[in-house]
Amino acid sequence: MKITFYGHASLAIEVGGKTILVDPFISANPKASHIDINSLAADYILLTLAHQDHILDVEVIANRTNAIIVSSYEVATHFGNKGLQYHPMNHGGSWKFDFGKVKLVNAIHSSSFPDGSYGGNPCGFVIESENKNIYIAGDTALTMDMKLIPMRTKLDLAILPIGDNFTMDIDDAILASDFVECDKILGVHFDTFGFIEINHDMAIKKFFDAGKDLMLLKIGESIYL
């Protein structure tokens, strides 16, 4: 499994011969100006909520790639009504795709489309692939529901927001990694704008002191699981 960071909460996951984009907010992020969204592959697009900083580039990418949009019922059908391919889900449900199994799990946040219309409930995803299992927390506060995840799935990586203000901060993310019983963490949702800027060295040290490995990738950088 290859995971590439495209800034903010945007990721590409390559697994099982498929490419999954997560929360594509790239074209309006000045820190990701070197990423050309017209060159990105996508078989699926996973969306954790309806906020602009998670869905901005969905239509452009999905129209070009014919990717299947996977999200909560409200978000998925919103794009389905625009003529895009979609697969709606809801909390606690799972589905076996050709790259692996996806379960939609709880997140505590808000969710509305850029025009203010209802965006359903925010969510996270647990992906169980042939060799590796990952948790994409989405934008969320720390929640006890995270403790349910390791009851069903042994994780190899937890992708957690760490920027504070709108989501968990670093200390809550450490607790979240305890809750999901995963010591390998990829940090997201940080540094995009002033409200969520972090001290990288401090964040990495705090996780290290807790016996955990926090990865903060540069935009366009990849890791392999």
C-alpha positions, 0 to 999 in steps of 0.5 A: 500500500502506497499513501501520498499526502497532497496537503491538508487532509488530501491523500492518495492511497494505492492498493489492490491495483486501484487508486483512492483519493481522500478529501481532495482539496488541492487546487485552492491550497497555495501550499499544494500549488505544485500538484496538478489535479489534472494528472491525478489518477482516481478509481474511488474518491472517499469523502469524510464530510461536505466542507469545502476544504474536503470536497473542492476538487471532487467534480473536476477529478471525478468527471475526468476519471469517472471515479466512484464517490464513496461517502455518507448518504447525503454527500454521496447522493449530492454528487450522484445528482450531478451525474457522477458515479457514487456509492452511499454509506452510513455509520456502522455499515461496510462494503467490500470493494475491489480494493478491500473492505470499507467501514464508515465510522463515527466522527465528531465535527460538523458538515455542510456544503459550501452554500450552507446546505445540509451535508449529513453527518461527518465520518471516518473510514476503516479500510481493510485491504489484502495486507494492511488496515488503516483508519482515516479519522476525518475531521474529528474531536477525540471520541470514545467511539474510537475504542470500538475500532480495534475490537474489529480491526487490527490497524497498521496505520491511523491517519489523524488530524492534529491541527487543533482549533477545528479538530483534535490537537496533538495531545488528543491525537495521542490519546486517539492512537491509544484508543485505536491501539495503533502506534504508527500515525500519519498526521493531517489537517495541519499548517494549511492556514493560520488557525491550524499551524503546528510546531513539527518538532514538538509534535513528533517529540510528544508522540515519540515520548508516548512510544509512537511514530508520528509522520508529517509528510511534505506535500507530494511525499509518499510512504509505503506500508 
